[in-house]
Amino acid sequence: MKNRYGEIAKYILIAVGVAGVVAVAAAAPGILYAAKLFARDQRRFANKQKKQKVVRTIQRLRKHNLLRIREKDGKLAIELTKEGKRLFKEIQLDKLRITKPPFWDKKWRIVIFDIPDKSFKRARDVLRGKLKEWEFYPLQKSVWVCPWPCENELQLIAELYGVAPYINIMVVEKIIDDVAIREYFGL
């Protein structure tokens, strides 16, 4: 998604992905329905040229099978396709960061997961990739440690990929023989 569709496409995918389904009046011409779709962000799409760009982007996303637009009860329903949902997840993951607080609260966050290989391989790979990116300490194959608050970010990944039942997050005050872990994090 990095430069293939651009910022407006990301914004549209996020807006529709978060809302689930966006409905606008079916009688509205393209520019009007795009304006209604993004009415809450008037500053970003204030002029006619930008609204036209939004319409073209919506049409392009539809052409690339990322959005589905259909009429329902006199309104247009705009929703993500399966491929659009996958891209929405990637956008969400790209933005996901763990913020290191100025002081350590002396608690360890331990992530344990046992995600089935066959049906959730992508989810397992994404989780493991994020743990490496966020510089978690690999305590064992599926056990990772971090000293910074990260529960919400990990739960978001679990929910986005439907693997929450296979992931457990613990916040503990003590790990016996944590010298190597403390050294790894500079604590």
Protein Blocks (a to p, Z undefined) as FASTA:
>chain_A
ZZmnommlmmmmmmmmmnopacddfklcfklmmmmmmmmmmmlmmpmmlmmmmmmmmmmm
mmnopaccddeehiacddddfklmmmmmmmmmmmpccdddfbdehiacdddddddfklmm
mmmmmmmmmmmmnopacfblmlccdfbdcklmmmmmmmmnopmmmpccdddfbdghillm
mmmnoZZ
